[in-house]
Amino acid sequence: MKLFRVYQFLILLSSITASTEVPSYSKAGCEDTCGNVTIPYPFGIGAKCSINKWYVVDCNSSTPYLPALNHLEVLGVSLKNYTVTVYAPMIYDCQNQVQNRSQIISGMDLGRSPFFFSKKHNKFVVEGCATAFISDSIGSTVAGCSTSCRNDTISESNNCFGINCCETTIPHYVKSYKMNFTGLGRQGGEGACGYAFLVDKNSYVEGSFSGKYIATDNGSVPLSLLWTLTDNEFNSLSCCYEAYGFEDELDLGNVTLPYQGCYLPSQYEGNPYLFSGCYVKEECARCRDSGGYCEYLQDNGDDGLKMNCSNYHPYNFESKSSQLGVILGVSISMGLLSLATIIYALYKVIKKTKARRQRKKFFKRNGGLLLKQQEEADPSLVDKAILFTSRELEKATDYFNENRILGRGGQGTVYKGMLVDGRIVAVKKSKVVDESQLEQFINEVVILSQVNHRNVVKLLGCCLETEVPLLVSEFISNGTLYDRIHNGIDEFPISLNMRLQIATEVAGALAYLHSATSIPIYHRDIKTTNILLDDKYRAKVSDFGTSRFVSIDQTHLTTLVKGTFGYLDPEYFQSSQFTEKSDVYSFGVVLVELLTGEKPISLTRFGENRSLATHFMLAMEEGRVMSIFDAMVIREGTRDELMSVANVAMRCLFLNGKNRPTMKEVAVELEAIRMSHAPSVVQPNTGQVIYGEEFATLTYGDSTSTFLSFSNNSGQ
């Protein structure tokens, strides 16, 4: 298709003649004017005439409006400046005269639209007796202006130098802003008013809105918005044959945003975003008809550019042979230049086509079709997941810089990133995929898209058009529970109260997954490296790569054995039948880690004691469990509290899964223990506790030897 367009380009380039046709600005079959305002494509009057919903224009009573932007009135669209000028509300405040200040408009937010407030075509103006400043969506001040009031001076729109009026520019493009007034009426007296607004420079300087204030009767001022197109939208365009695409970057302050558009040379008029929308200007066509070459030069007059028609034969040669030599030389040079241009254009076309095909190939290979099938089967499962582009995530992670790595695991590598809107995210880059990993990755997307719990990591979206699939989730700032317990990265150890809170929150999250979701979910890989802590040390369960949905009438799930040594349910390891009680066992190991501060598999212990679960159960049997508890836990907890928690852990670790409690029961018991615990209580007694009688009836069997084959693992 692209090669066909290049072929059309060559034909049209060779047949350029004078044309008096009226330029077409809209798509075929669409109106291109509303009243006296021209509406060019990619904007359009009606949904079928624009490139997307944001560019739809409603024409009511010969007045154009943008329904996607709260029906702002459109004053004009500039294809040259890539702006749309609209009437926007002016912000004002009057001392002791506003009856209901909550109704005062204090700012504007363009949200997820493709529009930005143009720094090049707008300026910030303050009129009246006030000081005002403008701040962006995160509260940072981007511009400010202060006036000096003199009652005998009236500022004019072209004389705004600080007395009753001041103006400044905004330093970069913004999506939203808020204005604030200070010092209102300090010099202007009782009832003084202040006005602040972003305004289109040309409308203000030209004096179209003369007088002290440039607002209309309904309090609106002209404002220019920069409009942008996505990669997919730009690639779908057919720029007219003499126009060509360009790419630039928008300054957003702390980040930049790629920006593309179609450019129209000065010799032409019309709409470069339509294949048949460009025509040679009439004055330039007359120059060409006379054998000249038209070019537009900068002029100091009002027109800006002035057409110059130059002669094609500036030299007078004495002989025909020398003239022929010059003609041949120029022709060959032009031919080579044209050939080089065509080759370069073909290269760009082929490169874009190849990249687009590769993205489609990756999308299919990474489970895009599987995700669509899941969506068709049950749209509620994935309707909250956002598909990110590869370009967005490359920029967010600084092209997956090694310095951005948060951690590596069995399922892939996690990077820290920042999106264009300023959100900090975690980007999970899966390992090289095969057929088995495809279902696993899409499964994680589907599961997390329907989970909404304060103690489960929130999925924001995914990207399937890269070589390996990517998951985007909320960023959890305090790392993993494993690091906090075993790697000593904190300046202070985790208190018993915090450990009880973390255990209770994880238990509550698992109880939610098992029983409160529309379809029960088994996590299948509960461990301290998959439990994250936020800035307030709240637990967040993560990494659902091996999780599975389970029908309500199912009691177990038969699969290949998956999990992490030290946390794996012995019953599941032997039977390959995973039940909700298998998650309970893994949680029991986590609970023992919190109590003892030891790793699930340790090379410093010997024999069957290398397994923390077995080590703990033997200590409980022998009545010496207090001796293996962490020193911080013993100092802060009473014997009864610690034994209560130990009993919960012991019940979770029963070798017979039927005798284990449900996660809901565990969560209730831990919450009761946590509520009864007084953090200020210090228990200095570190002696052994004889608890043998309580375990006289418990049988453990010899299946604990299952753990012995994992002695070469460190517990992760």
N, C-alpha and C positions, 0 to 999 in steps of 0.2 A: 504493500500500500504506500509506504514511504517512497519507494523507487518510482511509483506512478506519479506521485506529487512532484518529484524532482523532474520527471519527464515533462509534466505540465509546465513547470517553471521555465524549462529551456525553450519550449514552444512559445510561451507568452513573452519571454524576454526577447525573442527574435522578431516578434510581430508588434512591438510597441509603436503605436501611432497616435496622432492627435485625437483626443476624445472629448466630446462635449456631453457625455452621459452624466446624469445626476448621480452622485455617490450614494450607495446604499449603506445605511448604518445598522440595520436590523436584519435578523434572519428572514429568509423567504417566508412570505405570508404573514409577517408581523408588522405592526405599526412602529415607526421610529420616532414619532413626535407625540408629545402630550401638551396641548396648548402651544406655547412658543418655546418649549424645552425639548431638545433632541435627546432621545434615549438610545444610545448605541449599544450593540452587543459587546461584552458579555452580559450587560443589563438587558432587560426586555420587559415589555408591557404584557404581563401575563406569564403564568408558570412555564408554558411551553416555549417561550421566546427568550428565556434567560439561561445562563449556564448552570445555575443552581438556585435554591430557594432564597439565598441571601440577596441575590441580584434581581429578584422579581420586583417590578414597579406596578403599582395600581394607579390608574388614571381616573380620577374622580373630578367631575366638573372642570375638565381641562387643566387640572392641577395634579402633578405626579407626586406619589408618596412611596416610601419604602416600608411595606408592612412588617418586614422582619426586624426593623429598627424602630418599633413603636410608632409607625406611620409618620416618620419625619418627612417634611416636605422637601422635594428635590428641586434645587435651583439650577443645576447643570452638572454634566458629566464630562470630564476631560480625559480623552484617550492619550493625549500627549503627556499630561502630568500624572496620570493614573489616579485621579481623585474624583470624588463625587461631593459636590457642595450642597449642604442641606441647611434648613433653618433649625437651630438648636436653642434650647431655653437659656436665657441669661440668668445669672445668679446675682441676687441682690439682697440687701438688708437695710432697714431703716430704723434708726434708734427710736424706741418707744412708739413705733407706729405699726408694727406687725402684730396682728391679733393672735395669729396661730403660727408660731415659728416652725412647728413640725411639718407644715405644708410647704416650706421653702425648699426649692430644689437646690441641693448642695453639690451635685456632681453628675457625671455620666459614666456608664459602664457598657462597653461594647461586647462584653462576654466572650462567647466562643465564635463570634462572627469573624469574617475575613477582613474586617476593617480596622484601621488604626487612626488615631489623631495625628495628622500630618505635621511634623515639625518644620517642614520647609515652607508650607503654604499657610500656616496659622501663626498668630501671635497672641500672647496673653495680655489683656488690657484691664486696668483698674481705673474706674472713674468715680469721682466723688471724694468724700473725706474718709479714707480708710486705708488700711494696709491689708493685703490679701496674699495668700500663697496657695499653690496648687500642689497636691500630693498624689502619688500613684496608689495602686491597689494594695501595696504592702506598707503604706504609710510613710514612704520616703518623700521628702520635699524635692520637687523637680524644678520649680520656678516660684518667684515671689516678686512683689512690686508694692511700693509704698508711695502715697501721694502727700503733697503739702497743700493745705487748704487756704485759699484766700477768697473771701466773699466777693471781691470786686473783679475776679478773673474767671472767665468761662473758657474752658479748654475746647479746642476744636479737634476733629478727627485727624487732621494733618499737622497738629501742633501739640503733641502729647509728650511733654518733657518733664513731668513731675509735679506741676502745679494743677491740682484738681484732676489730673490724669497722668498715668504712667503706663508704659508698655515694655514687654520683654519677650524673648522667645523661649520655647520649651527645648531642653537640651537633647531629647531623643524621642522617638516614637513611643506612644503609650496606648494601652487598651482601655484604661479607665482612669478617672481622676476625681478628686474631691477638692473643693475650695473652702477656705476658712477666712473669716474676717477678724482683724484685731484693731484696736484703737478707733473703732467707729464713732464718729462724732466728737472725737477728742478736740479737734480744731474747728469742726463745722458747726458746733452748737447743738442744742436740743433739736431732735427730729432729723438730724443729718442722715443722708443715705449714702450707701456705698454700692457700686456695681462692679462685678468682675465677670469676665467671659473670655473664652477662646474664640477668636474670630478669624475668618479668612482675610489674609493680608490685602488682597486686591480690593475686596469689597470695602474695607475700612479706609485704605489710603485714597481710593478713587473718589471717596466722598459720596457714594451712592446713598448712604444713610447719614446725611448731614445733621448737624445739631450737636448738643452736648452728649446725647446718647444715641447709638446707632440702632437700637432695638426697634422692632416693629411694635404695633399696638398690643400684640399679645405677648410681648416680652421675649422675642426670639431674635437671634443674630445669625448671619451666615457663617458656616463652619465647614472646613474641608476635611474629608476623610480619605485616607489612602486605602485603595482596595487591592487585594492580593489574590493570587490563584495558587492552588496546590499543584504538585508535580503532575498528577493524573489529569487534572483539568487543563493544564498547559499543553500536555502531550496530545490531548484530544483535539486541540485547535488546528486549523489550517490557515496559518498566516498568509496574507495575500502575497502574490509572487514577487513584489519588489520590497516587501517588508521582511524583517528577519527577527528571530527571537534574541533576547538578551537575558543575562542573569546577573543579579546584584545582591547585596546584603543590606538589610535594614538594621539600623542601630537601635537596640532596645535597652540600652543602658549597660547592664551586666552581661547580656548575651546578644547575639546577632541572629537574624532570621533570613534564610534564602528567599529571594524574590525574583520572579520571572514575568516577562510580558512580551508583547509584540511591538516592534519599533517601526514607525513610518517615516521614510526619508522626506526631506522638505520639498522635493519636487512633486510629491503626490498628496492627494487628499482622499478622504474617505475613512473606512474602518479597517485597520490592519488585522483585526481578529476574524475577519471573514475572507474566504479565499477569493471571492470575486468583489471585494469591497473597496479596492484601491483604483484610483484613476489619476492620470497625469493632469496637473493643473493646466488650465486653459492657456495662460501666458507662457508656460513652459512648452506646451504642445506647439504653439505658434513659433517659438524659437527653434524647435527641432524641425518643423516643416521647412523653415528657411535654411536648413543645413547647419544650424548652430548647436552649441552645447549649453544647456541652461544649468546654472548653479546659483545657490542662494548664499549670500554673504551677510555677515552681521552689519546691521545699520543702526546708527545712533538715533534714528527717528522713532516715531511711535510704532511703526510696523515691526521692528525688531530684526527681520530678515528682508533683504532686497535681492530680487532676481537679477542676475547678470547673464546675458546671452553672449558667449564668446565664439569667435570664428574657429572653424576646424582647421584652417590653412593659414597659420600665422607666419610662415616662412615663404620667401620668394627665391626659388632655386633657378640657376641659369640653364641647367640641362634637364631633359626629361629623364635621363638615366639616374641622375642624383635624386630627382623627385621619386622615381620608382623605388630606389633603394631605401629612401626614408619611409615610403609607404609600406614596403615589405617588412622593414624592421619594426615599424609600429604595429603592423598587423600580426607579425609573429609574436611580438611581446604581448599584445593584447590576447592573442590566442592562448599562449602559455599561461598568462594570468587567469584567463577564463577556465582553462583546463584545471589549473591548481585549485581554483575556487570550487569547481564542480567536484573534484576529488575530495576536497575537504568537507564539502556539504554531504557527499555520499558517506564519508567516514563517520561524520556526526550522526547521520541517519542510521547507519548500520550499528553504531555503538549504542544509540538509544534503543533501537529495536532489540539488540542482543541483551541489553540490561533488562528491558521490560520482559522479554521471554524468560530470562533467568529468574526474575522475581516470581513470575507465574509458575515456573518449574519448582522453585523452592516452596512456594505456597502449597502446591499439590503434594510435594514430597513430605512436607512437614505437617501434614494432617489437615490442610485447609478444607479438603472435601469431606473428611471425617467430621470436622467441626460443623460444616454446613448440614451434614446428615443428622448430627445431634440436635442442631437448631430446628430442623424440619420435624424431627420426632417430638421434641418438647422445647418450644421457643423460650419458655421461662427459665431453662437451665443456663442459657448463654446470652440472654438479652442485655445483661449488665456489663459484659466484657467489651472492651474497646480494642479495635485493631490498630496498632501503631505502625507507622512506616519505618523501614530500616534506617532512613535518613534521620528521622527524629531521634531514634535511640542511639545512633552513632554519635550525633552531636551531644546528646545528653550525657554520655559516658566518656566523652573525649576519645571517641573511636576505640572504646574498650581498653583504655589505658590500664597498665598493670597497677598503677598507683590507686586506681579506683576499686580494686578488688576488696570485697568485704569478707569473702570466705569461699572455700571450695568444699564440695561434698560429692557423694556418690552419684547424684543426679546432674551435677554441673557446677558452674562457677557463678557467683553473685557479685554484681558490680553496683557501686553507688553512682547515681546519676541525677541530673537536674533537667526537668522539662522546660520548654520555652516559657510556660506560664509561671515558672519559679518553684514548682513542687519538687521536693526531694523524693526520689524513688529508689527502689532496689530492682535491678534488672538481672534476672536469672538466665544465663546462657547455658543451654543444655549441651551435653556432650554430643559427639558425632552420632547422628541418629541411624537406627535401623528399623525394621518393621515392628519389632517388639517395643521399642522406645516411642514410636509414633503414638500408639494407643495410650501409653503411659502419660505422655505430655498433654495430649488433648484431654485425657481424663482429669488431669490436674486443673486445666482451664475450666472444664465443665463443673467440677466439684466446687472450686473456690468461687465461681461466679454466682452460685446460689447460697453460699454461706455468708451470713451476716451476724457476727458475734464479736463483742468487744475484746475477747481473748483469742481470736483467730485472725491471722494476718489477712488484710483486705487485698483482694486482687483488683488491680486497676485495668489490666488489659494484657494483650500479647501481640507478638509480631511473628508472622509465618513466612515472610518473603526474604529471609536471610538464609545462609547456608545451614545454620542450626537454629531451631526455634528459640524464641525469647519470651520470658514472662516478666510482666511489670507489676510490682506490688508496692504497697506502702513501705516506707523506710522506717525501720525500728532502730533507734539510736544507740541502745546500750548493749548490743551484741547478744551472744548466746548465754544461756544458763550454765552450760558446760564451762565456758571461759570464766564466769564469775566464781564457780565452785572450785575448779581445778587449776586454773592458770594464774590466779592471783592478780588479775588486771585492775582490781579495785584498790583504792587507797584504804578502804576499811572492809572487813569481812561482812558477809550477809548475816544479819541478825536472825534469831529464831522466829520473830514475828514476821519478817519478810519471807522467810522460807515457808512458813505456814500459809501466808497470803498467796505465794506463787503456786504452792501445791493445790490450794483450794481453787484458784483460778483455772489451772490446767485441768483439774478434775471436772470443773463446771463446763469447760469447753468441750471435753470429751463426752460428757453426759449430753450436751446439746447435739453433738454430731451423731451419737448413738440413737437418740430418741426424739429430739425436737425438730429435726429437719424433715422435709417432705419425704425424703427417702433416706433411711439410715445409712450412715457412712462409717466405715472402719478405717482408721488412720493407717495402721499396720507398721508404723515406724516411729513410735513414741520414744524419744530419748532427749537428753539435755541439750544436745546440739541442735535439735529441732524446736526448742523452746526459746523464744527471743524475749528480751526485756526492753520496754520503752523507757522514756526519760523519767517516768515515775515508778519504775521497777514493776510495772504491770506485765504479766505473762502474756505472750502471744504464741499460739501454736502455729507452726509453719511446716513447709515441705510436704505437700500432699501427692508427691510423685508416685507413690505406691498405693495410694488409698483406693478404695473400691466402694461403689454403691451396693447395697444389699436389699433385695426385695423384702417387704415386711413379713412375708410368710416363710422366709429362709431363716435357718438357725445358725448356719455356718457358710463359709466360702472356701471351696477347694481350689487351690492354686499351687504353682511352684513356690517353694519356701522362699520368702523374701523378708528382710529385716536386718537388724544389726546385732552382732554377737554381744552377749551380755544382757540384752534386753529381750531376746527371743523367747517366746513361750515354749517350754519343753514339750507340752502337749501338741502344740502346732507343729513343732519341728518333727515330731514322730509321725503325726497323722496327716500333715499338710492341710488340715481343716482349720481355717481361721474363723474365730468367733469374736463377738464383742468382748468376751472374757480374756482374749489374747491381748487386746489393748489394755485391759485392767492389769494383766501381769506386767507389761512394759511400764505402766505407770507406777506399779509397786517398786520396780527397780529405781525409777526416778525419785520416788519418795525416800528410799533408803539412801540414795546419793545425797539428798538434802540433809538427812539425819547424820550421816557419817562423814561426809566430805570426801569419800573415796570413789575411785573410778569403778565402773561396772566389771571390767576385767583388769586385773593387776598382776604384773610380773614379780612384784615384791612378795606376794603371798604364794603359798605352795599347795600342790595337790588340788583337791576340790575347792579349797578356799580361794583359789584364783577368781572364781565367780563371786561377785559381791552378793548376789542373791543367796547363794549357798552359804557363804561366810556369815551372812546376817542370820539365816535360819538356824544354823548350828549354834550361833551365839545365843539366840533366843531359847533354844532347847536346853542349853547348858546354863542358863541364867546369868550370863555375863554380857548381855547386850549393851549395858551402859558403858562398858569398857571400850567399845568400838565407835561410840558416838563422838561427833566433832566437839572440841573443847568449848567453842562458842555456844553450841546447843546446850551443853551441860550447865554452863554458867548461867544462862538466861532462862532455862526451863525447869519446872519442878519435875520430880520423878514421875508423878501421876500423869502429867501432860505428855512427857516423852514416851512413857509406856503406852499411853493411849494411841499416839501416832504410830508407834512401833507395831501395836496390835493391828491397826488398819493396814500397814504395809505387809504384815505377816499374812493377813487374810487375802490380800491381793496376790500374794505369791504362792497360794495353795497350788500344788501340782495338779490336782483335779479341778479343771475349770468350772465345773458345776458348783463347787463349794465357794467360789470367789464371789464377792459382792458385785453389784452393778456399779457403773461409774456414778450414777445418780446417788446411790447410797453412800459411796465414798465421799462425794462432794458434800453431802449433808453432814456426815460425821466430822470431816475436816473443818467445815465452817463452824460447827459447834465447839470444837477444840480451839480454833483460832479466836473465837469470840470470848471464850473463857480465859484465854491466856493474857496475863498482865505483863507487858514488855519490861516493866521496871523490876520485876522479881528476879533475883539472882540466886541460883542454887549452887553453892560451892561443893556439894557432896559429889565426888566422882567415883565413889566406891561401886563395887559390883552389886547387882540386884538379883536375888534368887527368885526366879519366876517359873521354876520348873513345873509346879503343879498345874499351871494353866495350860501347859503344852503336853501333859501326859497322854492326852487322848489323840494328839495329832500324829499322823503317819505321813512320812515323806517319801518312802520308797527309795529305790536306787537310781531313779532317772536323772538325779542331779549330775550324774557322770556325763550327761549330754554336754555340759559346759566345758569339760576338760579338753575337748578337741579344739577349743578356741583360744588356747593359752598364748598363741602368738599374736593376739590382737590387744590393742591398748584400750579398748572400750568405746571407741568412736564408731 
